[in-house]
Amino acid sequence: MRTLTVTTASLAALIFAVPALAQQVPPDVQAKMDAMQAQIDAQQSQLNQLKAQVAAQYNAPNSAPPAAPKPSPAVAAAPASTTAVTFKNGTPSIASSDGAFTIAFHGIIQGDAATYSQDKNLPAAVTARDLNSGTNFRRARLGMNGKLFKDFDYNMVFDFGGAGAEDVGRIHEAWIQYSGYKNAKVRVGEFAPSSGLADAGSANASPFLERAASAEIARNVAGGDTRMGVAVWNAYDRWLYSVALTGNTVSALNTAATGFNVVNNDEQLGVAARIAGTPYKSKSALVHVGLNYSAIINPADTGAASAVRRPVQLRDRPELRVDGTRLIDTGAINADSARATGIELAWQYKTVYLSSEAFQFDIKRLAPAAGVTDPKFSGWYVEGGWVLSGETRKYNTQTAAFDGITPAHNFDPKGGHWGAFELVGRYSTIDLDYHDLSTVVADRVRGGQQDIATLGLNWQLNPAIRFVFEGQSVKIDRLNGAGAQIGQEYTAFAVRSQFNY
């Protein structure tokens, strides 16, 4: 093996030789190298200055960190997209961050049970008027409502309940409304137009199982459930006005039927109007007044082959729907037009309220024979309530009617709370007789007179659950075509179990 030996003399000679070698680098290469070195030195100087500035800011008193880089215009202009989900009183709702779009899901289940105590020895003339005790779902509704593009409101409801028998399901409400005008809202679709004080109140909060018969008959002249129409209305300050042009009701397939109800292509044309409000209102009291009007401008034409070509019929069940039998009924009257005019009056002071409506029904016959006149009917009711637990039945200015009760303390036996209790009573009467003793058969109408006294107790456990206990004393006075009495007197007791959200 050979050994490399470096002496001090040879190392010194190499060191002194390097400058000589550097002088041998070509001039153009050396220039590039010098330029690159200059750029490196400049960048190093800038980096040192930046470090010194940052250190000075952090070390200075009350200094803040350097601002974050400003985003590009495209990023800065992008709006935040958020939604809010709420469960107010059990109702699930979703809303966009700007409130322009909302949707709320709602439903109501009303299960009724009733027992009828009738005379077992009714006259032989009283047929098909045996009322059946039992149960049924009066209402079983599911729906959604909300807002679109800020100025449009909508509502869609399906109902599977019924009177005397449940339904297989039908559209109960389906409408859209433009609310962008200051003094008017425009609604179109299937809905019940505002036709009176009892009509405008929500079925979820009704103090009784059903409306008074006179109010129910009046609302169905040109309004009522599943009615097609267009309405212009608004509620501001303490007053409401509403005008609706209405057509026929929506066809439905009922469990008791073999097919869809016959749809008349030449549908009824009607109008429903109402003005109502509170001329006096304070923190603890109010007075409500109103006037409502419904008219059939053009009855539906059932065709020349029909026994009654343009029928108008007034009838109702005895303010209870577990049995669907109607005990008062004018029968079909061949009519050129019909109208119902009603006046409203209500008073509330703290936990007590009273309300009443009176109605006049007028039917103009179509081409009546000699000696046949236009029939007139009338009806009214008065009802009241006292909230025993101290709450107040709410008055809704958007409907000009009373809403329900919100318990001060929800049902909680462990905490000693039992919800809210309300004692209610009503007397109602409706007379659908006209010249019932006349010798001119075509002139008389034997629809019957019905008087009902009702006493009830409402138990509101919380905003979603309540029970209604109700007793009725019913009196029917009615003659059949032969002049025999087919009326009767009976009592009934009913209970409603309700859940809504």
Sequence and secondary structure as in RCSB ss.txt:
>XXXX:A:sequence
MRTLTVTTASLAALIFAVPALAQQVPPDVQAKMDAMQAQIDAQQSQLNQLKAQVAAQYNAPNSAPPAAPKPSPAV
AAAPASTTAVTFKNGTPSIASSDGAFTIAFHGIIQGDAATYSQDKNLPAAVTARDLNSGTNFRRARLGMNGKLFK
DFDYNMVFDFGGAGAEDVGRIHEAWIQYSGYKNAKVRVGEFAPSSGLADAGSANASPFLERAASAEIARNVAGGD
TRMGVAVWNAYDRWLYSVALTGNTVSALNTAATGFNVVNNDEQLGVAARIAGTPYKSKSALVHVGLNYSAIINPA
DTGAASAVRRPVQLRDRPELRVDGTRLIDTGAINADSARATGIELAWQYKTVYLSSEAFQFDIKRLAPAAGVTDP
KFSGWYVEGGWVLSGETRKYNTQTAAFDGITPAHNFDPKGGHWGAFELVGRYSTIDLDYHDLSTVVADRVRGGQQ
DIATLGLNWQLNPAIRFVFEGQSVKIDRLNGAGAQIGQEYTAFAVRSQFNY
>XXXX:A:secstr
       HHHHHHHHHHHHHHHTTS HHHHHHHHHHHHHHHHHHHHHHHHHHHHHHHHHSTT          HHH
HT     EEEEEETTEEEEEETTSS EEEEEEEEEEEEEEEE  SS  TT  S     EEEEEEEEEEEEEEETT
TEEEEEEEE   SSS BS EEEEEEEEE  SSS EEEEEE     SHHHHS TTS SSSS  HHHHHHHHHH ST
TEEEEEEEEEETTEEEEEEEEEEE    BTTSSS     SS  EEEEEEEEEEEEE SSEEEEEEEEEEEEEE  
   TTSSSSSEE  EE SS  SS   SEE   EEEEEEEEEEEEEEEEETTEEEEEEEEEEEEEESS  TT    
EEEEEEEEEEEETTS    EETTTTEE     SS  BGGGTB  EEEEEEEEEEEEEEESTT S TTT EEEEEE
EEEEEEEEEEEETTEEEEEEEEEEEEE B TTS B  EEEEEEEEEEEEE 
